[in-house]
Amino acid sequence: MFRLAVLGALGGASASGMCGPKEPPLPGIMGGKDKPKIILGQDIDWPPYAYLGVPPESDFDVAGIGHDIAHGLKEVCDIDIITAEMRWGDCWDNGAIGAGLAAGEVHGCMTYTHTHGARTRWMEFSDGILSNNKPAGLIVRLDANGNPMYNGASDLNGLKVVDVVGWAPTADTLALVENKCTKSRFTGFTIVNPTVSTGNANQDALTTLMNGDADAMWVYADQAKNYQCTDGMTPNWDCTMWAGFGTTFAYIQTGLFGHAKGGTTLAMSKKGSGLASILNPCIALFKETKSYYDICVKHDMVASCFQNSHFPAGDNTTLVYETPTDQLTTTCAQGYCPCPAV
């Protein structure tokens, strides 16, 4: 039934038997013979969105919620999906399309947020695979007494804010969000690039902050949580440094949403590629399946997924990093500082 539905959504079969539009051509890659063959790239340092799968999940293949949903499309569409490892910098690099995506090494890159600003000028995006825009936040160092060096009342005037280069929230969007403590926009800050290079953009930014080369870090509000190491992981970041969440550094702003036009997408591709027109009907169908629900459960992302008939009713939990700072009941010791008392 799903395959018949998507045939209609994609315009039916052509005389050659191809279902709907053919995929954009890639240099050196044989195209699909009787169905679209889509190649999607991802890095391996952003769990649960993208990571290196270890046994028994996989034999060190790319993994993550993006990978699982991409391959799930084959359940509802006559489509071939290939996922490949690719550096984030080859997808999006410091405010512009990455060299690998520009050269056509893959059709698109997975699990990118559809942000305002530069990304929209360069790229086209598929529909979202998660219902919530991923919120942004600001991290600062904590002093010896566990107090933030700058609190949530700061408008960042005169401060240096380090960017996680190549990642959303992009540097140009900090000016678009509202300080949840003062209800005003941030102003007078200077965006700086990391002063170290480890091959992991989030590690570079946090190291720069902890070294004192920046006063704050503009980053996803769930990044510190996602970089807490557990047994069986093979991270390419400093687990000890990130374990300082709540003791040496913490968020002073959370729940910042004005940076994004849409949430986490399945694919970001060259503007005008037409990739979204192939993927979107399949994404819409797959989001109604039990398999989609099962993937959300597997990656502990149920609260961020699109609800369908297979989801339990009545769960409207707001995660702590989605909560605006002025509504937090946590402490800096828990990693999320509330607004300072007036």
Sequence and secondary structure as in RCSB ss.txt:
>XXXX:A:sequence
MFRLAVLGALGGASASGMCGPKEPPLPGIMGGKDKPKIILGQDIDWPPYAYLGVPPESDFDVAGIGHDIAHGLKE
VCDIDIITAEMRWGDCWDNGAIGAGLAAGEVHGCMTYTHTHGARTRWMEFSDGILSNNKPAGLIVRLDANGNPMY
NGASDLNGLKVVDVVGWAPTADTLALVENKCTKSRFTGFTIVNPTVSTGNANQDALTTLMNGDADAMWVYADQAK
NYQCTDGMTPNWDCTMWAGFGTTFAYIQTGLFGHAKGGTTLAMSKKGSGLASILNPCIALFKETKSYYDICVKHD
MVASCFQNSHFPAGDNTTLVYETPTDQLTTTCAQGYCPCPAV
>XXXX:A:secstr
 HHHHHHHHTT B TTS BSS     TT    SSS EEEEEE SEETTTEEE  TTT SS EESHHHHHHHHGGG
TSS EEEEEE  GGGTEETTEE HHHHTTSSSEESS EEESTHHHHHEEE  BSSSS   EEEEEEB TTS BSS
 TT   TT EEEE TTSSS GGGGGGSB TTTSSB  S EEE  S   S HHHHHHHHHHTTS SEEEEETTHHH
HT   TT   SS HHHHTTBTTTEEEEEEEE TTEEEEEBS EEETT  HHHHHHHHHHHHTTSHHHHHHHHHTT
 GGGS   TTS TT     GGGS GGG    GGGTB      
